[in-house]
């Protein structure tokens, strides 16, 4: 398991990816549920010592393996994690303990990431599984219990548990993870001086034309700030927070000069889209239009013209901290036994390390070292 690092800086991300590089496979069997059980103890420590000061943080657990569970029960017993009659009982216990460790208020997800290597191929053969559909059903049945999620601040009814990510091509795992990752979200902020006015956000990925935009009314209700989305461009969709499309500010401090908001599951024409946090290229533009939101009439002051907020900083106030725990399978099944050299023996493991590093970059919202 990779230890925690501060990933808000280049140095922190390099420390984390360098640690992945230094990991080596061991002459052991696969203990998936014990690894997850061990990791949730680290989550418990992070919550107790860090998340009290950062209640909006997200937690991601990335579990990458090439084979099936086979030694968790014994590992749990040997390490005084408990005694369980069978693996199903341990699965249920780990799921329950993970949910408890994650706490009540935080957004969290557990991603099972599976490389279909020789270990799984042998399992297919021993179980008489030959066609692709049966293989996928087998993988889903074996690894779905590893999934987990809590959707706050998303709707409780929304299913945010990640699908099992599986591929026989290690290099495809990072791309599949990118497609599945919930960070297809957009965070933005509004100066508190804009209360009672219409605000328009334009989103760019590259080029001069926005990929989408939405408009809403910024209000103050009692001591809380909200943003009600009233219109959006064709093709732009997102997870509606409620029937009235009212977003609640994610920051609570009265001294803050801005209100922070977040939209999740942002899509353009059906595809997830990530908006780079790059102020130099103006990937996000904000406009304001004075109005009386109680009557939804434009004032005479600016005759309904949109005024560009040229001081909008796309990086300010949009970041939600994330705590990422990575578990990389280091069991002996990863090693290539027919290899004639040490490097060839570690070939697949090196590819899995590289895929895990790409996922760390994706999860932290930064360009990967291959982009």
C-alpha positions as a printed NumPy array, in Angstrom:
array([[  0.   ,   0.   ,   0.   ],
       [  1.325,   3.422,  -0.935],
       [  1.586,   5.766,   2.089],
       [ -0.242,   9.135,   2.05 ],
       [  1.378,  12.177,   0.478],
       [  0.218,  15.724,  -0.097],
       [ -0.692,  15.625,  -3.773],
       [ -1.542,  19.286,  -4.228],
       [  2.032,  19.905,  -5.329],
       [  4.318,  18.457,  -7.978],
       [  6.678,  17.239,  -5.26 ],
       [  3.882,  15.371,  -3.485],
       [  2.735,  13.616,  -6.656],
       [  6.311,  12.666,  -7.508],
       [  6.761,  11.212,  -4.025],
       [  3.668,   9.116,  -4.502],
       [  4.538,   7.867,  -7.982],
       [  8.16 ,   7.251,  -6.945],
       [  6.883,   5.072,  -4.116],
       [  4.876,   3.053,  -6.644],
       [  8.091,   2.636,  -8.669],
       [  9.934,   1.267,  -5.638],
       [  7.324,  -1.399,  -4.865],
       [  8.347,  -4.975,  -5.679],
       [  6.33 ,  -8.181,  -6.027],
       [  6.693, -10.737,  -3.233],
       [  6.543, -14.525,  -3.095],
       [  3.02 , -14.429,  -1.638],
       [ -0.551, -15.205,  -2.662],
       [ -3.381, -12.713,  -3.25 ],
       [ -5.161, -11.276,  -0.186],
       [ -7.571,  -8.741,  -1.66 ],
       [ -9.985,  -8.371,   1.24 ],
       [ -7.253,  -8.319,   3.832],
       [ -5.547,  -5.532,   1.833],
       [ -8.786,  -3.547,   1.747],
       [ -9.292,  -4.199,   5.469],
       [ -5.762,  -2.952,   6.135],
       [ -6.335,   0.141,   3.992],
       [ -9.547,   1.136,   5.771],
       [ -7.499,   1.417,   8.98 ],
       [ -5.437,   4.096,   7.248],
       [ -8.685,   5.809,   6.223],
       [ -9.784,   5.749,   9.84 ],
       [ -6.533,   7.479,  10.821],
       [ -6.927,  10.104,   8.074],
       [-10.506,  10.858,   9.112],
       [ -9.62 ,  11.155,  12.778],
       [ -6.569,  13.362,  12.276],
       [ -7.197,  15.268,   9.02 ],
       [-10.76 ,  15.169,   7.721],
       [-12.205,  16.959,  10.73 ],
       [-10.494,  20.05 ,   9.322],
       [-11.427,  19.183,   5.736],
       [-14.994,  17.802,   5.743],
       [-15.522,  18.275,   1.988],
       [-12.574,  16.071,   1.011],
       [-13.063,  13.023,  -1.168],
       [-11.505,   9.627,  -0.537],
       [-10.543,   7.226,  -3.334],
       [ -9.26 ,   3.685,  -2.906],
       [ -7.708,   2.107,  -6.012],
       [ -7.218,  -1.672,  -5.822],
       [ -5.322,  -3.217,  -8.718],
       [ -4.9  ,  -6.977,  -8.988],
       [ -4.211,  -9.7  , -11.529],
       [ -5.833, -12.622,  -9.727],
       [ -8.437, -14.055,  -7.457],
       [ -8.648, -13.874,  -3.703],
       [ -7.161, -16.869,  -1.905],
       [ -5.457, -16.035,   1.43 ],
       [ -7.382, -13.199,   3.149],
       [ -8.943, -15.408,   5.817],
       [ -5.571, -16.634,   7.031],
       [ -4.004, -13.165,   6.753],
       [ -6.816, -11.665,   8.844],
       [ -6.348, -14.346,  11.481],
       [ -2.55 , -13.989,  11.562],
       [ -2.75 , -10.199,  11.928],
       [ -5.524, -10.226,  14.53 ],
       [ -8.066,  -8.637,  12.18 ],
       [-10.621, -11.233,  13.152],
       [-11.634, -14.829,  12.497],
       [-14.227, -15.562,   9.816],
       [-15.915, -18.814,   8.8  ],
       [-15.692, -18.141,   5.075],
       [-14.689, -15.487,   2.58 ],
       [-18.272, -14.252,   2.144],
       [-18.463, -13.416,   5.851],
       [-15.16 , -11.557,   5.575],
       [-16.375,  -9.687,   2.47 ],
       [-19.433,  -8.472,   4.358],
       [-17.354,  -7.487,   7.395],
       [-14.825,  -5.544,   5.31 ],
       [-17.63 ,  -3.745,   3.454],
       [-19.264,  -2.803,   6.747],
       [-15.989,  -1.7  ,   8.364],
       [-14.956,   0.3  ,   5.282],
       [-18.262,   2.174,   5.276],
       [-17.837,   2.95 ,   8.969],
       [-14.234,   4.073,   8.48 ],
       [-15.203,   6.423,   5.658],
       [-17.61 ,   8.316,   7.909],
       [-20.92 ,  10.065,   7.361],
       [-20.035,  13.24 ,   5.491],
       [-17.407,  12.399,   2.916],
       [-17.61 ,  11.415,  -0.738],
       [-15.711,   8.154,  -1.23 ],
       [-15.274,   5.446,  -3.853],
       [-13.483,   2.112,  -4.058],
       [-12.315,   1.075,  -7.547],
       [-11.581,  -2.607,  -8.349],
       [ -9.096,  -2.646, -11.255],
       [ -8.359,  -6.072, -12.741],
       [ -5.642,  -7.136, -15.149],
       [ -6.763, -10.319, -16.907],
       [ -3.43 , -12.101, -16.783],
       [ -2.411, -15.747, -16.653],
       [ -3.827, -16.208, -13.162],
       [ -7.347, -15.342, -14.338],
       [ -6.92 , -17.203, -17.638],
       [ -6.127, -20.349, -15.625],
       [ -9.285, -19.755, -13.574],
       [-11.339, -19.464, -16.771],
       [ -9.954, -22.756, -18.037],
       [-10.436, -24.632, -14.769],
       [-14.061, -23.465, -14.636],
       [-14.755, -24.29 , -18.291],
       [-15.319, -20.641, -19.208],
       [-14.61 , -20.032, -22.883],
       [-16.778, -17.227, -24.311],
       [-16.203, -13.525, -23.576],
       [-19.611, -12.892, -21.999],
       [-19.097, -15.701, -19.479],
       [-15.644, -14.348, -18.684],
       [-17.048, -10.887, -17.975],
       [-19.783, -12.361, -15.789],
       [-17.155, -14.339, -13.868],
       [-15.016, -11.234, -13.311],
       [-18.037,  -9.201, -12.236],
       [-19.125, -11.899,  -9.78 ],
       [-15.66 , -12.282,  -8.261],
       [-14.7  ,  -8.604,  -7.968],
       [-17.969,  -6.698,  -7.487],
       [-17.811,  -7.176,  -3.69 ],
       [-14.689,  -4.988,  -3.746],
       [-16.717,  -2.005,  -4.959],
       [-18.045,   0.657,  -2.671],
       [-19.104,   4.285,  -2.588],
       [-20.95 ,   7.024,  -0.843],
       [-22.327,   9.774,  -3.019],
       [-22.403,  12.849,  -0.771],
       [-22.776,  15.545,  -1.978],
       [-24.547,  13.632,  -4.758],
       [-28.082,  12.342,  -4.331],
       [-28.336,   9.284,  -2.114],
       [-30.383,   7.574,  -4.827],
       [-27.64 ,   7.906,  -7.414],
       [-25.469,   4.842,  -7.917],
       [-21.899,   6.069,  -7.676],
       [-20.256,   2.704,  -6.993],
       [-17.658,   2.306,  -9.748],
       [-17.935,  -0.584, -12.15 ],
       [-15.24 ,  -3.249, -12.107],
       [-12.508,  -2.114, -14.507],
       [-11.   ,  -5.116, -16.285],
       [ -8.806,  -5.617, -19.333],
       [ -6.344,  -8.147, -20.742],
       [ -4.235,  -5.185, -21.875],
       [ -2.53 ,  -3.486, -18.92 ],
       [ -2.086,  -0.304, -20.916],
       [ -5.867,  -0.025, -21.337],
       [ -6.552,  -0.01 , -17.592],
       [ -5.621,   3.65 , -17.059],
       [ -7.808,   4.735, -19.976],
       [-10.733,   2.667, -18.668],
       [-10.196,   4.247, -15.269],
       [-10.271,   7.72 , -16.837],
       [-13.652,   6.905, -18.414],
       [-15.087,   5.596, -15.152],
       [-13.624,   8.144, -12.741],
       [-16.301,  10.308, -11.093],
       [-14.12 ,  13.403, -11.215],
       [-15.956,  14.402, -14.366],
       [-17.121,  17.312, -12.265],
       [-16.776,  21.045, -12.399],
       [-16.097,  23.285,  -9.436],
       [-16.644,  27.021,  -9.649],
       [-17.056,  30.007,  -7.359],
       [-18.998,  33.256,  -7.293],
       [-18.017,  36.488,  -5.496],
       [-20.46 ,  37.247,  -2.696],
       [-20.882,  40.726,  -4.161],
       [-22.921,  39.096,  -6.963],
       [-25.819,  38.11 ,  -4.681],
       [-29.151,  38.718,  -6.41 ],
       [-27.699,  38.625,  -9.912],
       [-27.636,  36.216, -12.834],
       [-24.322,  34.447, -13.444],
       [-23.229,  32.628, -16.586],
       [-20.363,  30.1  , -16.697],
       [-18.724,  29.217, -20.021],
       [-16.583,  26.068, -20.216],
       [-13.722,  25.449, -22.622],
       [-11.486,  22.426, -23.218],
       [ -9.439,  23.947, -26.049],
       [-10.02 ,  26.462, -28.765],
       [-12.072,  29.644, -28.744],
       [-15.549,  28.107, -28.694],
       [-17.052,  26.965, -25.383],
       [-18.084,  23.308, -25.15 ],
       [-20.982,  24.347, -22.968],
       [-22.423,  26.992, -20.676],
       [-25.032,  27.318, -17.968],
       [-26.872,  30.221, -16.365],
       [-28.294,  30.608, -12.898],
       [-29.323,  33.017, -10.153],
       [-27.011,  33.514,  -7.176],
       [-28.96 ,  33.947,  -3.95 ],
       [-28.559,  34.199,  -0.222],
       [-31.071,  32.311,   1.898],
       [-30.615,  33.195,   5.548],
       [-26.947,  32.561,   6.237],
       [-26.532,  30.171,   3.259],
       [-25.573,  30.878,  -0.331],
       [-27.153,  28.958,  -3.225],
       [-27.027,  28.945,  -7.015],
       [-30.148,  27.953,  -8.947],
       [-29.424,  26.83 , -12.494],
       [-32.113,  28.177, -14.815],
       [-30.72 ,  27.46 , -18.281],
       [-27.946,  25.526, -20.02 ],
       [-26.644,  24.938, -23.523],
       [-27.818,  22.034, -25.678],
       [-25.861,  18.831, -25.063],
       [-24.64 ,  19.87 , -21.601],
       [-25.894,  17.538, -18.87 ],
       [-24.996,  16.922, -15.239],
       [-26.343,  15.244, -12.131],
       [-29.213,  17.385, -10.909],
       [-28.84 ,  18.04 ,  -7.167],
       [-32.634,  18.318,  -6.732],
       [-35.824,  19.047,  -8.678],
       [-35.193,  22.804,  -8.714],
       [-31.517,  22.514,  -9.737],
       [-30.38 ,  24.432,  -6.64 ],
       [-26.707,  24.027,  -5.767],
       [-25.657,  24.68 ,  -2.184],
       [-22.364,  26.373,  -1.411],
       [-19.74 ,  23.867,  -0.232],
       [-17.837,  26.347,   1.966],
       [-19.29 ,  27.487,   5.288],
       [-16.965,  30.205,   6.608],
       [-18.637,  33.608,   6.943],
       [-15.298,  35.315,   6.287],
       [-14.999,  33.779,   2.789],
       [-15.327,  36.322,  -0.01 ],
       [-16.626,  33.739,  -2.473],
       [-19.137,  30.888,  -2.527],
       [-17.923,  27.564,  -3.908],
       [-20.145,  25.222,  -5.895],
       [-19.713,  21.896,  -7.627],
       [-21.471,  20.089, -10.474],
       [-20.989,  16.33 , -10.805],
       [-21.165,  13.93 , -13.757],
       [-20.595,  16.703, -16.265],
       [-21.209,  15.526, -19.831],
       [-21.226,  17.131, -23.264],
       [-23.225,  15.266, -25.928],
       [-23.208,  12.147, -23.757],
       [-19.464,  12.03 , -23.056],
       [-17.801,  12.923, -19.782],
       [-15.757,  16.103, -20.008],
       [-13.076,  17.469, -17.711],
       [-12.381,  21.195, -17.677],
       [ -8.637,  21.84 , -17.182],
       [ -7.707,  24.206, -14.357],
       [ -5.614,  26.485, -16.506],
       [ -6.049,  30.215, -15.96 ],
       [ -3.616,  31.149, -18.738],
       [ -5.941,  29.706, -21.388],
       [ -9.187,  30.99 , -19.814],
       [-10.782,  27.533, -19.742],
       [-13.537,  28.995, -17.591],
       [-15.189,  32.357, -18.111],
       [-17.72 ,  34.   , -15.834],
       [-20.268,  36.673, -16.734],
       [-22.762,  38.571, -14.573],
       [-26.077,  40.231, -15.396],
       [-28.003,  42.318, -12.885],
       [-31.542,  41.164, -12.236],
       [-34.268,  41.086,  -9.619],
       [-34.416,  37.354,  -9.048],
       [-37.652,  37.608,  -7.062],
       [-39.36 ,  38.941, -10.183],
       [-36.768,  37.558, -12.655],
       [-36.752,  40.9  , -14.475],
       [-33.625,  42.574, -15.805],
       [-32.74 ,  45.928, -14.368],
       [-32.434,  49.045, -16.471],
       [-28.812,  49.458, -15.363],
       [-27.082,  47.313, -17.966],
       [-30.043,  46.655, -20.325],
       [-29.55 ,  42.885, -19.949],
       [-25.933,  42.855, -21.129],
       [-23.598,  40.194, -19.821],
       [-20.559,  41.698, -18.076],
       [-17.391,  39.595, -18.183],
       [-15.695,  39.037, -14.822],
       [-12.136,  39.446, -16.107],
       [-10.725,  38.74 , -12.635],
       [-12.226,  35.264, -12.423],
       [ -9.534,  32.765, -11.46 ],
       [-10.39 ,  29.255, -12.611],
       [ -8.126,  27.781,  -9.957],
       [ -9.396,  29.777,  -6.992],
       [-11.922,  28.027,  -4.817],
       [-12.576,  25.142,  -7.212],
       [-10.404,  22.451,  -5.677],
       [-11.862,  19.688,  -3.537],
       [ -9.107,  17.846,  -1.698],
       [ -8.748,  14.141,  -2.334],
       [ -7.102,  11.434,  -0.267],
       [ -6.008,   8.566,  -2.487],
       [ -5.096,   5.116,  -1.217],
       [ -3.569,   2.784,  -3.795],
       [ -3.26 ,  -0.973,  -3.363],
       [ -1.166,  -2.727,  -5.99 ],
       [ -1.141,  -6.521,  -6.107],
       [  2.392,  -7.791,  -5.547],
       [  1.676, -11.522,  -5.521],
       [  3.846, -14.075,  -7.297],
       [  1.269, -14.723, -10.047],
       [  2.288, -11.431, -11.658],
       [  5.792, -12.689, -12.33 ],
       [  6.512, -14.21 , -15.714],
       [  7.897, -17.627, -14.821],
       [  9.161, -18.419, -18.335],
       [ 11.307, -15.285, -18.388],
       [ 15.023, -15.546, -19.102],
       [ 15.951, -12.311, -17.306],
       [ 14.871, -10.433, -14.19 ],
       [ 13.542,  -7.531, -16.245],
       [ 11.442,  -9.829, -18.432],
       [ 10.145, -11.542, -15.305],
       [  8.909,  -8.172, -13.991],
       [  7.548,  -6.946, -17.341],
       [  3.838,  -7.179, -16.476],
       [  4.381,  -5.828, -12.983],
       [  6.201,  -2.791, -14.413],
       [  3.248,  -2.184, -16.731],
       [  0.868,  -2.392, -13.764],
       [  3.023,   0.107, -11.877],
       [  2.912,   2.472, -14.84 ],
       [ -0.88 ,   2.118, -15.093],
       [ -1.237,   2.866, -11.384],
       [  0.864,   6.015, -11.755],
       [ -1.308,   7.171, -14.654],
       [ -4.372,   6.703, -12.452],
       [ -2.796,   8.782,  -9.689],
       [ -2.357,  11.64 , -12.161],
       [ -5.925,  11.237, -13.409],
       [ -7.327,  11.172,  -9.869],
       [ -5.429,  14.327,  -8.927],
       [ -6.742,  16.187, -11.949],
       [ -3.32 ,  16.687, -13.533],
       [ -1.768,  15.73 , -16.836],
       [ -0.137,  12.323, -16.852],
       [  3.522,  11.908, -17.583],
       [  2.56 ,  10.688, -21.042],
       [  0.503,  13.718, -22.027]])
